[in-house]
Amino acid sequence: MALEHVHTRDLAEAIETVGQIYCEHQLSLDRRASGIDTTLDVSGAAQQPIVRLRYGAAVNVDAGSFPDLYLIMRCVDGSGRVRQGRREAGWHPGVTVPVSANTGTDFGFGPEFSQATIKADKQKLDALCSAWLGHPLGDTLRFELRPFSPSLERTWSSTLDLLESTAAAPLPPMAEAALQEFVLTLLLEGHPHNYSDELARRADRVSSRLVRRAESLMKDHAHEPLTVADVARELGVSIRALQAGFQNCRNYTPTAFLRSVRIHRARQGLLDADACTTVTDVAIRNGFLHLGRFSALYKTCFGESPMQTLARSRAAGARLHPLP
């Protein structure tokens, strides 16, 4: 999704524009407000856009049943509140609250309230939760209407920074798939919801034969936008069962195995480098978005930094192909 910027003082235009991003809703000004001064910016991927919104006035929003919307809303400035059914939560700067789909929802935003919100893809969120459980969801996934824990808030803040840093240009498919699954897994594992208890239960582990099949799948398709959820679905098992099998048979996770396969692919890319190759391109092409972590993992695996490998590869290439 290309960056969209809207600035308007027209109430009807604000309602229409925000409705296109979220859903149809009713918006009313607080009785003390004389008018609005709305700013809206949308960036990032179409399936998981980042929305920055400020109404510039105290407003109340009746969002109806909030059809198929999951909004992970972080307060940047000001204060606000949200009500779903009998539950209510409040915002102040630095607080994130997940707002779940298909429940009567209304908001109240103060005049200074501004938000940085991830609009999560409901279909992908449901599919990932189902993959973790190993069966279709019997009820709508609903997060508890309360702020993130301090530890999750810290992780979410850095995740938002990462998402915004990658929003300017499309990511390679492998990196995009890895980023989407990371964000949705962070929500499912980090914040309570109506399936949390089931996810916390001990899962039956898969056999060593299925672990070997999973490893083969990851080796054969590591160059594709393959995720652990894809592997579990292909094998017809839950992610939890696959994790339990890997821990029992290998003492590491399937995510760690896939990461290891891809770090070796990245090393080969650096060893085969040409004059245009960069560490950043090689890392992102192999699904590594956080360059600091990529470099640390690379050095742990190979005893040298990616830049050292690249420099050595270029030097070898120069010796083989000297300039005339």
Phi and psi in degrees as a GROMACS rama.xvg file:
@    title "Ramachandran Plot"
@    xaxis  label "Phi"
@    yaxis  label "Psi"
@TYPE xy
-70.5674  155.342  ALA-2
-59.6079  130.588  LEU-3
-119.347  128.239  GLU-4
-125.585  128.579  HIS-5
-132.207  133.828  VAL-6
-132.483  120.53  HIS-7
-147.234  148.944  THR-8
-109.548  8.90845  ARG-9
-96.0306  122.04  ASP-10
-62.1701  -45.1506  LEU-11
-63.6888  -39.4663  ALA-12
-66.8835  -39.3167  GLU-13
-61.8396  -44.9534  ALA-14
-61.9847  -44.3831  ILE-15
-65.3898  -43.5382  GLU-16
-66.7903  -47.333  THR-17
-65.2191  -36.132  VAL-18
-62.483  -32.9639  GLY-19
-68.4026  -32.0933  GLN-20
-81.5386  -41.6852  ILE-21
-106.499  -89.2402  TYR-22
-161.082  167.545  CYS-23
-60.7613  141.478  GLU-24
-159.52  168.836  HIS-25
-111.826  133.533  GLN-26
-125.945  131.466  LEU-27
-131.167  144.619  SER-28
-79.6621  143.795  LEU-29
-59.3084  147.522  ASP-30
-60.4178  -21.0673  ARG-31
-89.4125  -7.88207  ARG-32
-87.2121  137.042  ALA-33
-93.4638  -19.0905  SER-34
175.288  173.893  GLY-35
-109.11  162.525  ILE-36
-143.602  76.4019  ASP-37
-87.4425  134.933  THR-38
-125.302  130.093  THR-39
-132.605  127.883  LEU-40
-128.448  132.24  ASP-41
-126.176  131.237  VAL-42
-144.601  173.017  SER-43
94.7211  -171.12  GLY-44
-72.3128  149.84  ALA-45
-60.9946  -33.9059  ALA-46
-77.2147  -18.153  GLN-47
-149.234  59.6624  GLN-48
-71.4794  156.725  PRO-49
-103.994  124.934  ILE-50
-115.685  124.961  VAL-51
-111.786  121.726  ARG-52
-137.577  135.507  LEU-53
-142.625  124.616  ARG-54
-84.0154  -24.455  TYR-55
72.5945  17.9728  GLY-56
-163.46  159.957  ALA-57
-73.9247  122.554  ALA-58
-135.279  158.401  VAL-59
-119.169  136.895  ASN-60
-125.411  121.52  VAL-61
-100.234  106.482  ASP-62
-94.1253  9.71565  ALA-63
63.186  -136.945  GLY-64
-83.6486  1.48864  SER-65
53.8326  57.9875  PHE-66
-63.1729  117.199  PRO-67
57.5126  27.2  ASP-68
-109.157  130.856  LEU-69
-120.952  112.785  TYR-70
-114.378  125.698  LEU-71
-102.131  95.4371  ILE-72
-101.437  120.519  MET-73
-109.946  129.145  ARG-74
-80.1502  124.856  CYS-75
-94.3096  -37.6119  VAL-76
-152.131  156.204  ASP-77
76.9984  -154.027  GLY-78
-147.263  159.176  SER-79
-166.338  178.445  GLY-80
-150.563  159.286  ARG-81
-136.512  143.135  VAL-82
-127.567  130.483  ARG-83
-130.081  115.852  GLN-84
60.2246  -125.077  GLY-85
-95.6283  0.426776  ARG-86
-97.3504  147.481  ARG-87
-142.645  144.66  GLU-88
-138.934  155.102  ALA-89
-119.992  160.19  GLY-90
-119.013  144.936  TRP-91
-144.084  169.349  HIS-92
-52.5745  132.148  PRO-93
87.8638  4.80799  GLY-94
-105.529  132.922  VAL-95
-114.832  134.647  THR-96
-129.533  126.697  VAL-97
-82.6594  132.016  PRO-98
-112.494  123.362  VAL-99
-95.6498  165.368  SER-100
-80.4549  157.365  ALA-101
59.739  41.7178  ASN-102
-140.605  138.716  THR-103
-52.8529  125.317  GLY-104
-137.101  132.994  THR-105
-139.258  150.71  ASP-106
-122.823  152.736  PHE-107
-131.932  120.044  GLY-108
-115.692  132.847  PHE-109
-72.4222  169.075  GLY-110
-62.834  -25.8547  PRO-111
-99.5732  1.05052  GLU-112
-64.9025  130.036  PHE-113
-136.279  148.427  SER-114
-128.107  151.892  GLN-115
-123.839  108.424  ALA-116
-122.641  136.201  THR-117
-96.138  126.672  ILE-118
-94.5597  99.6438  LYS-119
-74.9328  142.989  ALA-120
-74.9812  112.075  ASP-121
-60.6122  -43.2582  LYS-122
-61.3972  -43.5598  GLN-123
-71.3385  -36.3283  LYS-124
-64.6629  -46.529  LEU-125
-61.5301  -43.0195  ASP-126
-64.4901  -39.1579  ALA-127
-69.7089  -42.3764  LEU-128
-61.2938  -41.6375  CYS-129
-62.4233  -39.5149  SER-130
-66.1393  -37.3655  ALA-131
-63.8366  -41.7052  TRP-132
-78.1973  -33.3891  LEU-133
89.567  15.4614  GLY-134
-157.336  160.368  HIS-135
-63.7637  152.882  PRO-136
-72.7277  132.433  LEU-137
-88.1226  -15.2462  GLY-138
-144.908  159.84  ASP-139
-60.1326  133.621  THR-140
-66.421  125.155  LEU-141
-131.085  119.968  ARG-142
-80.099  148.28  PHE-143
-63.729  134.738  GLU-144
-82.1841  83.6598  LEU-145
-159.485  160.7  ARG-146
-64.3178  154.622  PRO-147
-58.7488  151.44  PHE-148
-65.3705  158.641  SER-149
-54.934  -41.4035  PRO-150
-67.8012  -41.6388  SER-151
-67.265  -36.3736  LEU-152
-60.5524  -42.0508  GLU-153
-63.206  -43.7502  ARG-154
-65.8695  -40.4087  THR-155
-65.4618  -37.9298  TRP-156
-60.6602  -45.4197  SER-157
-70.1578  -31.1916  SER-158
-66.1764  -42.1187  THR-159
-58.7871  -43.375  LEU-160
-59.3325  -42.9589  ASP-161
-63.779  -45.3737  LEU-162
-61.4464  -41.5858  LEU-163
-71.1802  -31.3905  GLU-164
-69.7478  -22.9767  SER-165
-101.887  4.5441  THR-166
-80.1494  -18.2445  ALA-167
-69.9374  -30.8158  ALA-168
-140.119  150.897  ALA-169
-59.6144  140.379  PRO-170
-85.9093  155.143  LEU-171
-57.4574  148.719  PRO-172
-53.0771  -39.5507  PRO-173
-63.9908  -43.6124  MET-174
-67.4797  -39.2292  ALA-175
-63.8897  -43.9303  GLU-176
-63.9952  -42.6161  ALA-177
-64.4471  -40.3452  ALA-178
-67.9943  -44.0991  LEU-179
-61.6412  -45.0105  GLN-180
-66.5421  -36.2197  GLU-181
-61.1614  -47.0721  PHE-182
-62.745  -46.9736  VAL-183
-69.7001  -36.5357  LEU-184
-65.1084  -38.8974  THR-185
-56.8739  -41.8261  LEU-186
-68.6522  -46.44  LEU-187
-67.0943  -34.7071  LEU-188
-89.244  -25.938  GLU-189
-95.9714  -23.7261  GLY-190
-124.985  137.177  HIS-191
-62.946  144.101  PRO-192
-152.64  179.803  HIS-193
-72.9112  -4.57785  ASN-194
-111.039  5.19791  TYR-195
-60.5927  -43.0333  SER-196
-62.2817  -41.4043  ASP-197
-67.2495  -38.8641  GLU-198
-64.87  -29.4264  LEU-199
-79.0093  -15.9467  ALA-200
-69.5153  151.994  ARG-201
-66.3353  132.259  ARG-202
-98.4234  148.713  ALA-203
-66.7923  133.437  ASP-204
-87.5474  152.266  ARG-205
-81.3747  166.776  VAL-206
-76.0404  164.164  SER-207
-62.0781  -30.4112  SER-208
-63.2584  -43.4151  ARG-209
-69.2783  -32.8771  LEU-210
-60.9747  -44.3044  VAL-211
-63.9158  -39.3036  ARG-212
-63.1825  -40.7476  ARG-213
-62.02  -42.9143  ALA-214
-62.5622  -40.509  GLU-215
-63.9842  -43.1771  SER-216
-58.8085  -44.9974  LEU-217
-68.4395  -37.7183  MET-218
-66.1015  -43.2496  LYS-219
-72.1814  -26.727  ASP-220
-121.774  19.0701  HIS-221
-63.1463  -22.1657  ALA-222
-82.2731  -4.24816  HIS-223
-103.597  166.749  GLU-224
-74.0758  57.5829  PRO-225
-87.1709  137.072  LEU-226
-119.92  167.632  THR-227
-62.2313  -35.5491  VAL-228
-60.9476  -39.3258  ALA-229
-61.8958  -42.4434  ASP-230
-63.2727  -45.4226  VAL-231
-61.2799  -43.2923  ALA-232
-63.7896  -40.8034  ARG-233
-62.0362  -35.8972  GLU-234
-87.169  -8.93687  LEU-235
73.2933  31.6094  GLY-236
-128.315  168.035  VAL-237
-82.3543  158.084  SER-238
-61.2664  -38.7515  ILE-239
-60.8633  -42.9125  ARG-240
-66.612  -39.0273  ALA-241
-64.808  -42.7937  LEU-242
-61.5152  -44.02  GLN-243
-62.0642  -40.2559  ALA-244
-64.2232  -42.7976  GLY-245
-64.7423  -43.3387  PHE-246
-62.0943  -39.4546  GLN-247
-71.7848  -42.7371  ASN-248
-89.3124  -29.2742  CYS-249
-122.628  -17.6294  ARG-250
66.1512  26.7304  ASN-251
-150.094  171.353  TYR-252
-91.269  159.837  THR-253
-62.2325  -31.8953  PRO-254
-62.9794  -41.9965  THR-255
-64.1113  -37.4646  ALA-256
-65.7429  -46.3347  PHE-257
-62.9198  -38.7655  LEU-258
-63.2399  -39.4427  ARG-259
-65.2101  -42.5038  SER-260
-59.8166  -42.5385  VAL-261
-75.602  -29.8935  ARG-262
-68.8027  -32.665  ILE-263
-70.4562  -35.8184  HIS-264
-63.2843  -41.0251  ARG-265
-62.6214  -41.5331  ALA-266
-61.1924  -42.095  ARG-267
-63.2523  -37.0557  GLN-268
-62.6815  -36.2304  GLY-269
-74.0111  -36.3102  LEU-270
-68.5685  -28.1257  LEU-271
-96.4745  18.8788  ASP-272
-62.7313  150.059  ALA-273
-113.762  -170.513  ASP-274
-66.0565  -22.3441  ALA-275
-92.8986  -9.67929  CYS-276
-67.2661  136.352  THR-277
-126.119  155.922  THR-278
-61.0672  -41.5725  VAL-279
-59.2787  -47.2051  THR-280
-61.9719  -43.988  ASP-281
-64.1819  -43.1007  VAL-282
-62.6896  -50.4806  ALA-283
-66.5387  -38.9494  ILE-284
-61.5858  -26.2875  ARG-285
-101.852  16.0122  ASN-286
90.234  8.94672  GLY-287
-100.787  113.2  PHE-288
-98.7829  -27.5511  LEU-289
-94.4824  102.943  HIS-290
-67.1454  -32.372  LEU-291
-63.6613  -44.0756  GLY-292
-68.8593  -37.2948  ARG-293
-59.1491  -46.6699  PHE-294
-63.9032  -40.8861  SER-295
-65.1766  -44.6194  ALA-296
-63.973  -41.7994  LEU-297
-61.0387  -45.1603  TYR-298
-66.2993  -37.0273  LYS-299
-62.8135  -39.7599  THR-300
-75.6137  -37.9299  CYS-301
-121.272  -1.50798  PHE-302
74.1808  11.5431  GLY-303
-151.801  161.51  GLU-304
-79.6345  159.416  SER-305
-57.0992  -38.4795  PRO-306
-63.8877  -35.5484  MET-307
-66.7531  -41.2164  GLN-308
-62.2915  -44.8382  THR-309
-63.5091  -42.7418  LEU-310
-63.899  -41.9031  ALA-311
-64.5649  -40.2617  ARG-312
-64.8101  -42.3582  SER-313
-65.778  -39.2672  ARG-314
-63.6729  -41.0907  ALA-315
-64.3598  -40.2918  ALA-316
-64.4263  -37.4559  GLY-317
-66.1416  -35.1857  ALA-318
-69.4879  -36.5448  ARG-319
-74.9248  -31.4892  LEU-320
-128.621  68.6778  HIS-321
-65.1394  151.319  PRO-322
-66.3809  144.591  LEU-323
